[in-house]
Amino acid sequence: MTLRTRFALWISALMLVTLGAFGAFVYLAVGHWLATSLDDSLRLSAAQLIAASDIDHGQLDVSENPVTLDPGLTEQLRARGMGIQVFATSGRLLQALGPSATLSLEPGSLDAALAGRTSLSTRAATSETGEVRVFTQPITAGQRVIAIAQVSGSLANVEALRHTLLATLLLGSPIVIAIAAAGGYLLARRALSPIDEITRTARRISAEDLSRRLDLPDSGDEVGRLAATFDEMLGRLDEAFRRERRFANDAAHELRTPLAVMQSIIGVTRQRRRRADEYESALDDLADETSQLSALTADLLQLAKAESATRPSEPVDLGELVPDVVESLRPAAEAKGLVLTCELHGDLTLSGDTDALIRLLLNLVHNAVKYTAGGSVTVFAEGAGDTVTIRVSDTGEGISPEHLPHVFERFYRADESRSAPGTGLGLAICQEIAHAHCGSITVTSEPGVGSAFTVALPRTSVPA
């Protein structure tokens, strides 16, 4: 069962319950109103009858003189289908007009009238009158009851209206429910059509082709936001797969190069017997390539560890860590005649991974020393607010503008740096470590002036 079908069924069920409750309320309310209207009409008619009748109050002798009723009023009441009866206080019928002329005065109504009270009652249906509603009111003179008036009206019209209303509700409700179900189905079909498009697109997507997009117009509703989110997710997946494929190709290329050199050295060496110094030279070359291969493998492992690392949580004091890293690289800087300085300001404690932060600092300072022929390297660390900032700047050769956007890519090295030893993974590892700590790393550089790498780390790492 599709979602739109379930939606239509839910709409139908909701309409059925709603219309059932509303119909029952309307039926009961209208029935009560009709019955009340008839009762009010009977009361009004009795009042008019008594007020317009020719009765000599206090002097009426019902045993000798009949009560004289107003002819015009009685004709109006008869036209409205009402019966009129006047009884003596003994219960004897004095005068009767209309369709209910044969109705008797019930004992309960007689007792109530003699006590000065009005009464309403419903008489069962007979072959002559059908079911009627009867109102009984005493006719008084002073404080004495001298006669009793009884006005009756048929309930046939009330029942007919009730039956008509019930039939209308029973016949109209299924039509309204069917229209609501059809409308709900069409609305659901229109609203959920982007989801069908998402489904079809998802079926066509594979790891080899993530370039497809929905490109649906922005409707501003939940489905539109879902489609936009789906396109954004595809974009991120596409970029991630492209990056991983590029990384795999670059890694294979970087690993293949030292292996090819090693195979070539071994092949050339084994072509003929050689002197001891030639074997030693071949072994030295193999050792260099092995070191390069080992460094590359270590960087790959470090990069994988940085990518898969969980959120660090141990307290780290960079006020102690940064000077230790600087001192460990001072001999390399002095060997090149560089001035290596360290400046610390503020509270430098944060929550992080000590080993990873050491690796980040070592990579940045080591790169600064390696690519600075003369001048100075400065390591600056400052704690302000909720952020700790580390900046490593140098007076080296700088980075060309065309290479600057790519320096954090894996295995990326500018052509002029290809001759320098390295794997091209150092800055990529630094970026992964910064991101693992929910921080950021940026670079500014000017050729011939120098470069500056800035790392901003929150004191408490919170995953995005």
DRENDO-1510 file (C-alpha; in Angstrom, 1 decimal, always signed):
<recs>
REC; n; res; u; v; w
REC; 1; MET; +0.0; +0.0; +0.0 .
REC; 2; THR; +1.5; +3.3; -1.1 .
REC; 3; LEU; +1.8; +6.3; +1.1 .
REC; 4; ARG; -0.7; +8.3; -0.9 .
REC; 5; THR; -3.2; +5.4; -0.6 .
REC; 6; ARG; -2.7; +5.3; +3.2 .
REC; 7; PHE; -3.1; +9.1; +3.3 .
REC; 8; ALA; -6.4; +8.9; +1.4 .
REC; 9; LEU; -7.7; +6.1; +3.7 .
REC; 10; TRP; -6.7; +8.2; +6.8 .
REC; 11; ILE; -8.5; +11.2; +5.3 .
REC; 12; SER; -11.6; +9.0; +4.7 .
REC; 13; ALA; -11.5; +7.6; +8.2 .
REC; 14; LEU; -11.1; +11.1; +9.7 .
REC; 15; MET; -13.9; +12.4; +7.6 .
REC; 16; LEU; -16.1; +9.5; +8.5 .
REC; 17; VAL; -15.6; +10.0; +12.2 .
REC; 18; THR; -15.9; +13.8; +11.9 .
REC; 19; LEU; -19.1; +13.7; +9.8 .
REC; 20; GLY; -20.5; +11.0; +12.0 .
REC; 21; ALA; -20.1; +13.1; +15.1 .
REC; 22; PHE; -21.2; +16.3; +13.4 .
REC; 23; GLY; -24.2; +14.5; +11.8 .
REC; 24; ALA; -25.3; +13.1; +15.1 .
REC; 25; PHE; -24.9; +16.5; +16.7 .
REC; 26; VAL; -26.9; +18.2; +13.9 .
REC; 27; TYR; -29.6; +15.5; +14.0 .
REC; 28; LEU; -30.1; +15.7; +17.8 .
REC; 29; ALA; -29.9; +19.5; +17.8 .
REC; 30; VAL; -32.4; +20.0; +15.0 .
REC; 31; GLY; -34.8; +17.4; +16.5 .
REC; 32; HIS; -34.6; +19.2; +19.9 .
REC; 33; TRP; -35.1; +22.6; +18.2 .
REC; 34; LEU; -38.2; +21.3; +16.3 .
REC; 35; ALA; -39.7; +19.8; +19.4 .
REC; 36; THR; -39.0; +23.0; +21.4 .
REC; 37; SER; -40.5; +25.1; +18.6 .
REC; 38; LEU; -43.7; +23.0; +18.6 .
REC; 39; ASP; -44.0; +23.3; +22.4 .
REC; 40; ASP; -43.5; +27.1; +22.2 .
REC; 41; SER; -46.1; +27.3; +19.5 .
REC; 42; LEU; -48.6; +25.3; +21.6 .
REC; 43; ARG; -48.0; +27.6; +24.6 .
REC; 44; LEU; -48.4; +30.7; +22.4 .
REC; 45; SER; -51.5; +29.4; +20.8 .
REC; 46; ALA; -53.1; +28.6; +24.2 .
REC; 47; ALA; -52.3; +32.0; +25.5 .
REC; 48; GLN; -53.8; +33.6; +22.4 .
REC; 49; LEU; -56.9; +31.4; +22.7 .
REC; 50; ILE; -57.5; +32.3; +26.3 .
REC; 51; ALA; -56.9; +36.0; +25.7 .
REC; 52; ALA; -59.2; +36.2; +22.7 .
REC; 53; SER; -62.1; +34.1; +24.1 .
REC; 54; ASP; -65.4; +35.6; +25.2 .
REC; 55; ILE; -65.3; +34.5; +28.9 .
REC; 56; ASP; -67.1; +36.4; +31.6 .
REC; 57; HIS; -64.5; +35.9; +34.3 .
REC; 58; GLY; -66.0; +35.1; +37.6 .
REC; 59; GLN; -69.6; +34.7; +36.2 .
REC; 60; LEU; -69.0; +31.7; +33.8 .
REC; 61; ASP; -71.4; +28.9; +34.5 .
REC; 62; VAL; -70.0; +26.1; +32.4 .
REC; 63; SER; -73.0; +23.8; +33.3 .
REC; 64; GLU; -75.5; +26.1; +31.5 .
REC; 65; ASN; -73.5; +28.4; +29.1 .
REC; 66; PRO; -70.9; +27.0; +26.7 .
REC; 67; VAL; -67.6; +28.9; +26.4 .
REC; 68; THR; -67.5; +31.1; +23.3 .
REC; 69; LEU; -64.2; +30.9; +21.4 .
REC; 70; ASP; -63.0; +33.6; +18.9 .
REC; 71; PRO; -63.9; +32.3; +15.4 .
REC; 72; GLY; -61.1; +34.0; +13.6 .
REC; 73; LEU; -58.4; +32.7; +16.0 .
REC; 74; THR; -59.8; +29.1; +16.1 .
REC; 75; GLU; -59.7; +29.1; +12.3 .
REC; 76; GLN; -56.1; +30.2; +12.3 .
REC; 77; LEU; -55.2; +27.4; +14.8 .
REC; 78; ARG; -57.0; +24.8; +12.8 .
REC; 79; ALA; -55.2; +25.9; +9.6 .
REC; 80; ARG; -51.9; +25.3; +11.5 .
REC; 81; GLY; -53.1; +21.8; +12.2 .
REC; 82; MET; -53.8; +22.4; +15.9 .
REC; 83; GLY; -56.7; +21.0; +17.9 .
REC; 84; ILE; -58.5; +23.0; +20.5 .
REC; 85; GLN; -60.5; +21.7; +23.5 .
REC; 86; VAL; -62.0; +23.4; +26.5 .
REC; 87; PHE; -62.9; +21.3; +29.5 .
REC; 88; ALA; -64.8; +22.1; +32.7 .
REC; 89; THR; -63.0; +21.6; +36.0 .
REC; 90; SER; -64.8; +18.3; +36.3 .
REC; 91; GLY; -63.1; +17.1; +33.1 .
REC; 92; ARG; -66.2; +17.4; +31.0 .
REC; 93; LEU; -65.6; +18.5; +27.4 .
REC; 94; LEU; -67.2; +21.9; +26.7 .
REC; 95; GLN; -66.0; +22.6; +23.2 .
REC; 96; ALA; -63.6; +20.9; +20.7 .
REC; 97; LEU; -62.3; +22.0; +17.3 .
REC; 98; GLY; -59.6; +20.7; +15.0 .
REC; 99; PRO; -58.1; +17.3; +14.1 .
REC; 100; SER; -57.6; +16.3; +17.8 .
REC; 101; ALA; -61.1; +16.9; +19.0 .
REC; 102; THR; -61.6; +13.4; +20.3 .
REC; 103; LEU; -58.6; +13.6; +22.7 .
REC; 104; SER; -59.6; +13.2; +26.3 .
REC; 105; LEU; -58.1; +15.1; +29.3 .
REC; 106; GLU; -55.6; +12.9; +31.1 .
REC; 107; PRO; -55.9; +12.7; +34.9 .
REC; 108; GLY; -52.4; +14.0; +35.4 .
REC; 109; SER; -53.1; +17.0; +33.2 .
REC; 110; LEU; -56.4; +17.6; +35.0 .
REC; 111; ASP; -54.7; +17.5; +38.4 .
REC; 112; ALA; -52.0; +19.9; +37.3 .
REC; 113; ALA; -54.5; +22.3; +35.8 .
REC; 114; LEU; -56.6; +22.3; +39.0 .
REC; 115; ALA; -53.5; +23.1; +40.9 .
REC; 116; GLY; -52.8; +26.1; +38.6 .
REC; 117; ARG; -50.0; +24.5; +36.6 .
REC; 118; THR; -49.5; +24.0; +32.9 .
REC; 119; SER; -48.4; +20.6; +31.5 .
REC; 120; LEU; -47.0; +19.1; +28.3 .
REC; 121; SER; -47.4; +15.5; +27.3 .
REC; 122; THR; -47.1; +13.3; +24.2 .
REC; 123; ARG; -50.0; +11.2; +23.2 .
REC; 124; ALA; -49.3; +7.9; +21.4 .
REC; 125; ALA; -50.3; +7.6; +17.7 .
REC; 126; THR; -53.8; +6.6; +16.9 .
REC; 127; SER; -55.5; +5.8; +13.6 .
REC; 128; GLU; -57.2; +9.2; +13.6 .
REC; 129; THR; -54.6; +11.6; +15.0 .
REC; 130; GLY; -51.2; +10.0; +14.9 .
REC; 131; GLU; -48.7; +11.0; +17.6 .
REC; 132; VAL; -49.5; +14.4; +19.0 .
REC; 133; ARG; -48.0; +16.9; +21.5 .
REC; 134; VAL; -50.5; +18.3; +24.0 .
REC; 135; PHE; -50.3; +21.5; +26.1 .
REC; 136; THR; -52.8; +21.9; +28.9 .
REC; 137; GLN; -53.4; +25.3; +30.6 .
REC; 138; PRO; -55.9; +26.3; +33.3 .
REC; 139; ILE; -58.3; +29.2; +32.6 .
REC; 140; THR; -58.5; +31.3; +35.8 .
REC; 141; ALA; -60.7; +34.0; +37.2 .
REC; 142; GLY; -58.9; +35.7; +40.1 .
REC; 143; GLN; -57.4; +32.8; +42.1 .
REC; 144; ARG; -60.0; +30.3; +40.9 .
REC; 145; VAL; -59.7; +27.8; +38.0 .
REC; 146; ILE; -63.0; +28.0; +36.0 .
REC; 147; ALA; -62.0; +25.9; +32.9 .
REC; 148; ILE; -59.2; +24.1; +31.3 .
REC; 149; ALA; -57.8; +24.8; +27.7 .
REC; 150; GLN; -56.0; +22.1; +25.8 .
REC; 151; VAL; -54.1; +22.7; +22.6 .
REC; 152; SER; -52.6; +19.8; +20.6 .
REC; 153; GLY; -50.3; +19.7; +17.6 .
REC; 154; SER; -49.3; +16.8; +15.4 .
REC; 155; LEU; -45.7; +15.5; +15.6 .
REC; 156; ALA; -45.9; +14.2; +12.0 .
REC; 157; ASN; -44.2; +17.3; +10.5 .
REC; 158; VAL; -41.4; +17.1; +13.1 .
REC; 159; GLU; -40.8; +13.4; +12.4 .
REC; 160; ALA; -40.9; +14.0; +8.7 .
REC; 161; LEU; -38.2; +16.7; +9.0 .
REC; 162; ARG; -36.1; +14.5; +11.2 .
REC; 163; HIS; -36.3; +11.6; +8.7 .
REC; 164; THR; -35.5; +14.0; +5.8 .
REC; 165; LEU; -32.4; +15.3; +7.7 .
REC; 166; LEU; -31.3; +11.8; +8.6 .
REC; 167; ALA; -31.7; +10.6; +5.0 .
REC; 168; THR; -29.7; +13.7; +3.8 .
REC; 169; LEU; -26.9; +13.0; +6.2 .
REC; 170; LEU; -26.8; +9.3; +5.4 .
REC; 171; LEU; -26.8; +9.9; +1.7 .
REC; 172; GLY; -24.5; +13.0; +1.7 .
REC; 173; SER; -21.8; +11.7; +4.0 .
REC; 174; PRO; -20.5; +8.9; +1.7 .
REC; 175; ILE; -20.4; +11.4; -1.2 .
REC; 176; VAL; -18.4; +13.9; +0.9 .
REC; 177; ILE; -16.1; +11.2; +2.2 .
REC; 178; ALA; -15.5; +9.9; -1.4 .
REC; 179; ILE; -14.7; +13.5; -2.6 .
REC; 180; ALA; -12.4; +14.0; +0.4 .
REC; 181; ALA; -10.6; +10.7; -0.2 .
REC; 182; ALA; -10.1; +11.5; -3.9 .
REC; 183; GLY; -8.9; +15.0; -3.1 .
REC; 184; GLY; -6.6; +13.6; -0.5 .
REC; 185; TYR; -5.2; +11.1; -2.9 .
REC; 186; LEU; -4.6; +13.7; -5.6 .
REC; 187; LEU; -3.0; +16.1; -3.1 .
REC; 188; ALA; -0.8; +13.4; -1.7 .
REC; 189; ARG; +0.2; +12.3; -5.2 .
REC; 190; ARG; +1.1; +15.8; -6.1 .
REC; 191; ALA; +3.0; +16.5; -2.8 .
REC; 192; LEU; +4.9; +13.2; -2.9 .
REC; 193; SER; +5.8; +13.3; -6.6 .
REC; 194; PRO; +9.3; +14.6; -5.7 .
REC; 195; ILE; +9.8; +11.5; -3.5 .
REC; 196; ASP; +9.2; +9.3; -6.6 .
REC; 197; GLU; +11.8; +11.3; -8.4 .
REC; 198; ILE; +14.2; +10.8; -5.5 .
REC; 199; THR; +13.5; +7.1; -5.6 .
REC; 200; ARG; +14.1; +6.9; -9.3 .
REC; 201; THR; +17.3; +8.9; -9.1 .
REC; 202; ALA; +18.6; +6.8; -6.1 .
REC; 203; ARG; +18.1; +3.7; -8.2 .
REC; 204; ARG; +20.2; +5.1; -11.0 .
REC; 205; ILE; +23.0; +6.2; -8.7 .
REC; 206; SER; +26.1; +4.0; -8.2 .
REC; 207; ALA; +29.5; +4.5; -6.7 .
REC; 208; GLU; +30.9; +5.0; -10.3 .
REC; 209; ASP; +28.4; +7.8; -11.1 .
REC; 210; LEU; +27.3; +10.2; -8.4 .
REC; 211; SER; +26.9; +13.1; -10.7 .
REC; 212; ARG; +23.1; +12.8; -11.1 .
REC; 213; ARG; +21.0; +15.4; -9.3 .
REC; 214; LEU; +17.2; +16.0; -8.8 .
REC; 215; ASP; +17.4; +19.7; -9.5 .
REC; 216; LEU; +13.8; +20.1; -8.4 .
REC; 217; PRO; +12.3; +23.6; -8.0 .
REC; 218; ASP; +12.4; +25.0; -4.5 .
REC; 219; SER; +8.8; +24.6; -3.2 .
REC; 220; GLY; +9.7; +25.7; +0.3 .
REC; 221; ASP; +7.9; +22.8; +1.9 .
REC; 222; GLU; +9.2; +19.7; +3.7 .
REC; 223; VAL; +9.5; +17.7; +0.4 .
REC; 224; GLY; +11.3; +20.5; -1.3 .
REC; 225; ARG; +13.8; +20.7; +1.6 .
REC; 226; LEU; +14.2; +16.9; +1.4 .
REC; 227; ALA; +15.0; +17.1; -2.3 .
REC; 228; ALA; +17.5; +19.9; -1.7 .
REC; 229; THR; +19.1; +17.9; +1.2 .
REC; 230; PHE; +19.3; +14.9; -1.1 .
REC; 231; ASP; +21.1; +16.9; -3.8 .
REC; 232; GLU; +23.5; +18.2; -1.1 .
REC; 233; MET; +24.2; +14.7; +0.2 .
REC; 234; LEU; +24.9; +13.5; -3.4 .
REC; 235; GLY; +27.3; +16.4; -3.8 .
REC; 236; ARG; +29.2; +15.5; -0.7 .
REC; 237; LEU; +29.3; +11.8; -1.6 .
REC; 238; ASP; +30.5; +12.7; -5.1 .
REC; 239; GLU; +33.2; +14.8; -3.7 .
REC; 240; ALA; +34.2; +12.2; -1.1 .
REC; 241; PHE; +34.4; +9.4; -3.8 .
REC; 242; ARG; +36.4; +11.7; -6.1 .
REC; 243; ARG; +38.8; +12.5; -3.3 .
REC; 244; GLU; +39.2; +8.9; -2.3 .
REC; 245; ARG; +39.8; +7.8; -5.9 .
REC; 246; ARG; +42.3; +10.5; -6.3 .
REC; 247; PHE; +43.9; +9.6; -3.0 .
REC; 248; ALA; +44.1; +5.9; -4.1 .
REC; 249; ASN; +45.6; +6.8; -7.4 .
REC; 250; ASP; +48.1; +9.2; -5.8 .
REC; 251; ALA; +49.0; +6.6; -3.1 .
REC; 252; ALA; +49.5; +3.9; -5.7 .
REC; 253; HIS; +51.7; +6.3; -7.7 .
REC; 254; GLU; +53.8; +7.4; -4.7 .
REC; 255; LEU; +54.2; +3.8; -3.6 .
REC; 256; ARG; +55.1; +2.5; -7.1 .
REC; 257; THR; +57.9; +5.1; -7.6 .
REC; 258; PRO; +60.2; +3.9; -4.8 .
REC; 259; LEU; +59.3; +0.2; -5.5 .
REC; 260; ALA; +60.2; +0.7; -9.2 .
REC; 261; VAL; +63.5; +2.4; -8.2 .
REC; 262; MET; +64.3; -0.5; -5.9 .
REC; 263; GLN; +63.6; -3.1; -8.5 .
REC; 264; SER; +65.7; -1.2; -11.0 .
REC; 265; ILE; +68.6; -1.0; -8.6 .
REC; 266; ILE; +68.4; -4.7; -7.8 .
REC; 267; GLY; +68.1; -5.6; -11.5 .
REC; 268; VAL; +71.1; -3.5; -12.5 .
REC; 269; THR; +73.2; -4.8; -9.6 .
REC; 270; ARG; +72.4; -8.5; -10.4 .
REC; 271; GLN; +73.3; -8.2; -14.1 .
REC; 272; ARG; +77.0; -9.0; -13.3 .
REC; 273; ARG; +79.3; -9.4; -10.4 .
REC; 274; ARG; +80.4; -6.1; -9.0 .
REC; 275; ARG; +83.0; -4.7; -6.7 .
REC; 276; ALA; +82.3; -4.3; -3.0 .
REC; 277; ASP; +82.0; -0.5; -3.2 .
REC; 278; GLU; +79.4; -0.8; -5.9 .
REC; 279; TYR; +77.4; -3.2; -3.8 .
REC; 280; GLU; +77.7; -0.8; -0.9 .
REC; 281; SER; +76.4; +2.1; -3.1 .
REC; 282; ALA; +73.5; +0.0; -4.3 .
REC; 283; LEU; +72.6; -0.9; -0.7 .
REC; 284; ASP; +72.8; +2.8; +0.2 .
REC; 285; ASP; +70.4; +3.6; -2.6 .
REC; 286; LEU; +68.1; +0.8; -1.5 .
REC; 287; ALA; +68.2; +2.2; +2.1 .
REC; 288; ASP; +67.2; +5.7; +0.9 .
REC; 289; GLU; +64.3; +4.3; -1.1 .
REC; 290; THR; +63.3; +2.1; +1.8 .
REC; 291; SER; +63.3; +5.1; +4.2 .
REC; 292; GLN; +61.2; +7.0; +1.7 .
REC; 293; LEU; +58.8; +4.1; +1.5 .
REC; 294; SER; +58.7; +3.7; +5.3 .
REC; 295; ALA; +58.0; +7.4; +5.7 .
REC; 296; LEU; +55.2; +7.3; +3.2 .
REC; 297; THR; +53.6; +4.3; +4.9 .
REC; 298; ALA; +53.8; +6.0; +8.3 .
REC; 299; ASP; +52.1; +9.1; +6.9 .
REC; 300; LEU; +49.4; +7.0; +5.3 .
REC; 301; LEU; +48.8; +5.3; +8.6 .
REC; 302; GLN; +48.8; +8.6; +10.4 .
REC; 303; LEU; +46.3; +10.1; +7.9 .
REC; 304; ALA; +44.0; +7.1; +8.3 .
REC; 305; LYS; +44.2; +7.4; +12.1 .
REC; 306; ALA; +43.4; +11.1; +11.9 .
REC; 307; GLU; +40.4; +10.5; +9.7 .
REC; 308; SER; +38.9; +7.7; +11.9 .
REC; 309; ALA; +39.8; +9.2; +15.3 .
REC; 310; THR; +37.0; +9.8; +17.8 .
REC; 311; ARG; +36.6; +13.1; +19.5 .
REC; 312; PRO; +39.6; +13.8; +21.8 .
REC; 313; SER; +38.9; +14.6; +25.4 .
REC; 314; GLU; +42.1; +14.6; +27.5 .
REC; 315; PRO; +43.3; +18.0; +28.8 .
REC; 316; VAL; +46.4; +19.3; +26.9 .
REC; 317; ASP; +48.6; +22.3; +27.9 .
REC; 318; LEU; +50.0; +23.8; +24.7 .
REC; 319; GLY; +52.1; +26.1; +26.9 .
REC; 320; GLU; +54.3; +23.1; +27.6 .
REC; 321; LEU; +53.8; +21.2; +24.3 .
REC; 322; VAL; +54.7; +24.0; +21.9 .
REC; 323; PRO; +58.2; +24.8; +23.5 .
REC; 324; ASP; +59.1; +21.1; +23.6 .
REC; 325; VAL; +58.3; +20.8; +19.8 .
REC; 326; VAL; +60.3; +23.9; +19.0 .
REC; 327; GLU; +63.3; +22.7; +21.0 .
REC; 328; SER; +63.2; +19.4; +19.3 .
REC; 329; LEU; +63.6; +21.1; +15.9 .
REC; 330; ARG; +66.0; +23.8; +17.0 .
REC; 331; PRO; +69.1; +21.8; +15.9 .
REC; 332; ALA; +67.7; +21.4; +12.4 .
REC; 333; ALA; +67.0; +25.2; +12.3 .
REC; 334; GLU; +70.5; +26.2; +13.6 .
REC; 335; ALA; +72.1; +23.8; +11.0 .
REC; 336; LYS; +70.5; +26.0; +8.3 .
REC; 337; GLY; +71.4; +29.2; +10.1 .
REC; 338; LEU; +67.8; +30.0; +11.0 .
REC; 339; VAL; +66.5; +31.9; +14.0 .
REC; 340; LEU; +63.7; +29.8; +15.6 .
REC; 341; THR; +61.6; +31.7; +18.2 .
REC; 342; CYS; +58.6; +30.8; +20.3 .
REC; 343; GLU; +56.0; +33.3; +21.7 .
REC; 344; LEU; +53.3; +32.2; +24.2 .
REC; 345; HIS; +50.4; +34.4; +25.4 .
REC; 346; GLY; +47.5; +33.6; +27.7 .
REC; 347; ASP; +46.0; +30.3; +28.8 .
REC; 348; LEU; +46.8; +27.6; +26.3 .
REC; 349; THR; +45.0; +24.6; +27.8 .
REC; 350; LEU; +42.4; +22.8; +25.7 .
REC; 351; SER; +40.7; +19.4; +25.3 .
REC; 352; GLY; +42.5; +17.3; +22.7 .
REC; 353; ASP; +44.7; +14.4; +21.7 .
REC; 354; THR; +48.3; +15.1; +22.8 .
REC; 355; ASP; +50.0; +12.8; +20.2 .
REC; 356; ALA; +47.9; +14.3; +17.3 .
REC; 357; LEU; +48.7; +17.8; +18.4 .
REC; 358; ILE; +52.4; +17.1; +18.6 .
REC; 359; ARG; +52.2; +15.7; +15.1 .
REC; 360; LEU; +50.4; +18.8; +13.8 .
REC; 361; LEU; +53.0; +21.1; +15.4 .
REC; 362; LEU; +56.0; +19.0; +14.2 .
REC; 363; ASN; +54.7; +19.0; +10.6 .
REC; 364; LEU; +54.1; +22.7; +10.5 .
REC; 365; VAL; +57.4; +23.7; +12.2 .
REC; 366; HIS; +59.4; +21.1; +10.2 .
REC; 367; ASN; +57.9; +22.4; +6.9 .
REC; 368; ALA; +58.8; +26.0; +7.9 .
REC; 369; VAL; +62.4; +25.0; +8.6 .
REC; 370; LYS; +62.7; +22.8; +5.5 .
REC; 371; TYR; +61.4; +25.5; +3.0 .
REC; 372; THR; +63.2; +28.5; +4.6 .
REC; 373; ALA; +66.7; +29.0; +3.2 .
REC; 374; GLY; +67.6; +31.9; +5.5 .
REC; 375; GLY; +66.0; +34.2; +8.0 .
REC; 376; SER; +63.7; +33.1; +10.8 .
REC; 377; VAL; +60.8; +30.9; +11.8 .
REC; 378; THR; +58.4; +32.1; +14.5 .
REC; 379; VAL; +55.9; +30.0; +16.4 .
REC; 380; PHE; +53.2; +32.1; +18.1 .
REC; 381; ALA; +50.5; +30.6; +20.4 .
REC; 382; GLU; +47.8; +32.6; +22.1 .
REC; 383; GLY; +44.7; +31.7; +24.2 .
REC; 384; ALA; +41.8; +34.1; +24.1 .
REC; 385; GLY; +38.2; +33.3; +25.1 .
REC; 386; ASP; +37.2; +29.9; +24.0 .
REC; 387; THR; +39.8; +29.5; +21.2 .
REC; 388; VAL; +43.5; +28.8; +21.2 .
REC; 389; THR; +45.4; +30.1; +18.1 .
REC; 390; ILE; +48.7; +28.7; +16.8 .
REC; 391; ARG; +50.6; +30.5; +14.0 .
REC; 392; VAL; +53.8; +29.2; +12.4 .
REC; 393; SER; +55.4; +31.8; +10.1 .
REC; 394; ASP; +58.6; +31.9; +8.2 .
REC; 395; THR; +60.6; +34.1; +5.9 .
REC; 396; GLY; +61.1; +31.3; +3.3 .
REC; 397; GLU; +60.4; +31.2; -0.4 .
REC; 398; GLY; +56.6; +31.4; -0.1 .
REC; 399; ILE; +53.9; +29.7; -2.1 .
REC; 400; SER; +52.8; +30.8; -5.5 .
REC; 401; PRO; +49.1; +31.9; -5.7 .
REC; 402; GLU; +48.2; +29.1; -8.1 .
REC; 403; HIS; +49.4; +26.5; -5.7 .
REC; 404; LEU; +48.0; +28.1; -2.5 .
REC; 405; PRO; +44.4; +26.6; -2.8 .
REC; 406; HIS; +45.9; +23.1; -3.1 .
REC; 407; VAL; +48.5; +22.9; -0.3 .
REC; 408; PHE; +46.2; +20.8; +2.0 .
REC; 409; GLU; +45.4; +18.3; -0.7 .
REC; 410; ARG; +46.9; +14.8; -0.3 .
REC; 411; PHE; +50.2; +14.2; -2.2 .
REC; 412; TYR; +50.1; +17.7; -3.6 .
REC; 413; ARG; +53.5; +19.3; -3.9 .
REC; 414; ALA; +54.4; +22.3; -6.0 .
REC; 415; ASP; +56.9; +21.6; -8.8 .
REC; 416; GLU; +59.7; +23.5; -7.2 .
REC; 417; SER; +59.3; +21.4; -4.0 .
REC; 418; ARG; +59.4; +18.0; -5.8 .
REC; 419; SER; +63.1; +17.8; -5.3 .
REC; 420; ALA; +62.8; +18.2; -1.5 .
REC; 421; PRO; +62.3; +15.0; +0.4 .
REC; 422; GLY; +58.7; +14.3; +1.6 .
REC; 423; THR; +55.5; +12.5; +0.9 .
REC; 424; GLY; +53.1; +15.3; +0.2 .
REC; 425; LEU; +50.9; +14.2; +3.2 .
REC; 426; GLY; +52.2; +16.5; +6.0 .
REC; 427; LEU; +49.7; +19.4; +5.5 .
REC; 428; ALA; +46.8; +17.0; +4.7 .
REC; 429; ILE; +47.5; +15.3; +8.1 .
REC; 430; CYS; +47.6; +18.7; +9.8 .
REC; 431; GLN; +44.2; +19.6; +8.3 .
REC; 432; GLU; +42.6; +16.2; +9.4 .
REC; 433; ILE; +44.0; +16.7; +13.0 .
REC; 434; ALA; +42.6; +20.3; +13.1 .
REC; 435; HIS; +39.2; +19.1; +11.9 .
REC; 436; ALA; +39.2; +16.2; +14.4 .
REC; 437; HIS; +39.5; +18.8; +17.1 .
REC; 438; CYS; +36.6; +20.8; +15.5 .
REC; 439; GLY; +39.1; +23.5; +14.5 .
REC; 440; SER; +40.5; +25.0; +11.3 .
REC; 441; ILE; +43.8; +25.6; +9.6 .
REC; 442; THR; +44.5; +28.4; +7.0 .
REC; 443; VAL; +47.5; +29.6; +5.1 .
REC; 444; THR; +48.7; +33.0; +3.9 .
REC; 445; SER; +51.7; +33.3; +1.7 .
REC; 446; GLU; +53.6; +35.7; -0.6 .
REC; 447; PRO; +56.4; +34.5; -2.9 .
REC; 448; GLY; +59.8; +35.7; -1.8 .
REC; 449; VAL; +58.4; +37.0; +1.6 .
REC; 450; GLY; +57.3; +33.9; +3.5 .
REC; 451; SER; +54.3; +31.9; +4.6 .
REC; 452; ALA; +52.1; +31.7; +7.7 .
REC; 453; PHE; +50.0; +28.7; +8.8 .
REC; 454; THR; +47.3; +29.5; +11.4 .
REC; 455; VAL; +45.5; +26.9; +13.4 .
REC; 456; ALA; +42.4; +27.8; +15.5 .
REC; 457; LEU; +41.3; +25.2; +18.0 .
REC; 458; PRO; +38.3; +25.4; +20.4 .
REC; 459; ARG; +39.1; +24.7; +24.1 .
REC; 460; THR; +36.4; +22.1; +24.1 .
REC; 461; SER; +36.1; +20.0; +21.0 .
REC; 462; VAL; +32.4; +19.7; +19.9 .
REC; 463; PRO; +31.7; +17.6; +16.8 .
REC; 464; ALA; +29.8; +19.5; +14.0 .
</recs>
